[in-house]
Amino acid sequence: MTNRQPIPTDALLVAIDIAKVRNEVPIEAPNHKRRRRLSVLNTRAEHDRLIETLRAYGKPVICAFEAAGNYHRPIAWRLIEAGFDVRLVSSMALARTREALHNGWDKNDPRDAQVILHMLRIGATQRYHDPLRAGINDVQELSKTHEAIAKAKTEIQHRILTHYLPLYFPEIERFRGNAATGSSPSLMPFQPRRASRLCRRKPSSKPLGTSSVAR
């Protein structure tokens, strides 16, 4: 069973809805009824402004966000370097919680930030591990590249098997998936194209080895 991360009662809770250009950041301070809301651009100066604003409260800071491609990594690095506790929110858990709270699939950045803050308050988050600090950045990038290449290969294979072969080489269906014949895509470079089949001339009736030069 997953261990829940405890949230101190005097902690400053910060939710960040990550985007490419602008991040929505609601801040919930203890013993304050109203939340503070900031819009932070993805620039060095804006990150510094956010860190200084959070430090001014003089309380332990816990930040949470949903991973969005690689856009979250710069601001996550800055928050960790500033000494803040950084948490990660599962994308699936965020979607299900948003549907449960708002009874619908409609979403926007301020609403997602409020849902992230709610999940941080109840402890439905994960510990964020930065790849650079953990020393696994190169391994992670290689793994992501391998995943992208494997998906592309599978997509191309399915396109060949479902579109190209039924039109131009339907006979391969008997041998596809047969362990003795191997994989059908490996045979494709050796198969003639449709144009070469139509333009192929009839075989010559001359015996092999005879030519005009020989005569």
N, C-alpha and C positions, 0 to 999 in steps of 0.2 A: 504494500500500500504506500502511496506517495506521502512523504512527510510534508505537512503544510508549513509554510514559512510564517512565523509569528510576526505580527505588526505591532510595534510599540505604540502605546496609547499617546505618547507625546510626540510622535513622528509627524513630519510634514509630508503629506502624500501628494505626489506629482504624477499626473498621467500625460503621456505624450502620444498624440496621433500623428504618426510619421507620414510625411508626404515628400514629394520631390523638391518643392520650392519652399513651402510654408508648413510649419508644424503648429497644431493647436495644443495648448498646454493649460489645462485647468489645475489649479493649486488649491488644496484643502488643508488649512492650518487647524491645529487642535484649538478648541474653545472659540472657534469662529463660525458663525452661522452662514456667512456668505463666502462663496468661493471666488478666488481670483483667477481671471482668465487672461492668458497671454497668447500672442501669435509670434512665433519665433521663426525667422528665416534661416535657411541652411547656409549660414556664413559664419566665419570666425568671430566677428564682432557680435553677432546676435547670440551665439553660444556663450560668449563671455558675459553678455548682459544677463542671460538666464542664470548662469552660475552665480553671479554676484547677487541677483535677486533672491535666490534660494538661500545663499549664505547669510543674507541680512536677517532672516528669521531667527537665526541662532538655535535651531533645533535639528535633530537628526533627520536627514532627507532620504526618502524612499521613492524612487522613480520607476515607472512601469510603462512599457510600450509594446506594440505588436510589430514583429519583424516585417519589413516591407522591402523586399529585394535586398539591396545593399545600402539603401538610403539611411537606415538607422545606425549604421556602424560609426560614422563620424561623431554624431552627437552622443552615442553610447560611450565611445572612447573618452570624450571630454568629461562626461559625468563621472565615469569611473576614476579618471585621473584627479577629479576634484574631490574624491573621497566619498561620493554618495553611493548608497545601496541601489543597485539597478536590478530590476526584475523584468522577466519576459512573460508576455501573455500569449497563450496559444490562439492561433487564428480561428480554429474550429470552435474552441470554447468561447471566444469573443462573439462569433456569429450566432451561436446558440443562445448565449446570454442576452444579446441584443434582441433577438426574436422574442425571448421570454419576457423581457422588460417592456418592450414597446409593441408587442403583439403584431409584428410585421417584419418584412424584409427590407423596408426602406432604411437607407443609411446616408449619413453625411459625416464630415469630419468632426464637428462639435459633438454630435451624438456619440460617435465612436469614442471620443475622448472621455465623455461622461461614463460610458460603459466600462472603459478601461479603469477609470477611477473607482467605480463600484467593485470591480473584480479585485483591485488592489486592496480595497478596504476589507473585503471578506477573506483575503488570503488566497484567492484562486489564481496564483501566479507561479512562475518557475524562476529559478536562479539563472541569471544571464552570465554566460562565460564568454568573454571577448577572445576571439581567435588569436589576436596579436599578443595579448597578455598571457594566454595559455600556451603559446608557442606552437600552435597547430594551424596557423594561417595557410602555409604552403600545402599541407596535407588536405585541408578543407577545399582550397581552390582546385587542386587536382581531382578531388572527389567530385566536385560540382561539374568540372569539365568532362570527366568520364561519364557522369549521368546524362549530360546534354548530348554527348556523342552517341551513347547507347540508345537514347530515345530517338535521335535522328535516324540511326540505322534501322531501328524497328519500324519507324514510320515509312521509310523508303521500301523496306521489304514488304510491308503490307500493301503499299501502293502497287508494287510490281505484281504481287500475287493476286490482287483483286481487280486490277485494271488492265495491265499490259498483257499478262499471260492468257487470260480468257479470250482476248481478241486475236492475238498473233501466234500463240503457242499453246493451244488448249490441251495438247497431248501431254504436257508436263504434269497435269493433275494426277496421272496415275503414279508418277514417280516422286511427287512432292512429299516430303516427310518420310521417305523410305531410307532406312539406315544404309542399305547397300548402295544406293545411288548418291547419297549425300544431299546437301541442301540445294534447292533449285536455283537460288540467286547466284550460286557459284557457276552455274552453267550458262548464265545469260551472256557473258562476253563472247562465247563461242557460237551463239545462235545467230543465224542470219536475220537481218531486218526484213520487214514486209516488202520494201522497195526492191531489195536485192532478190527476193523470191520471185516477184513479178517480172523483173527484167532479166532473169536468168535464162541464158540461151540453152538450147538442147545440147546434150553431150555429143561430141564429135564421133563419127563412125570410123575415123582413122585409127589404126592400131597405134599403141604407144611406141614412141621412139621414131616415128616417121614425121618428116617435115620437108619443106621445100629445100632447105639447105642440104639435107641428106640426099635428096634426089639430084 
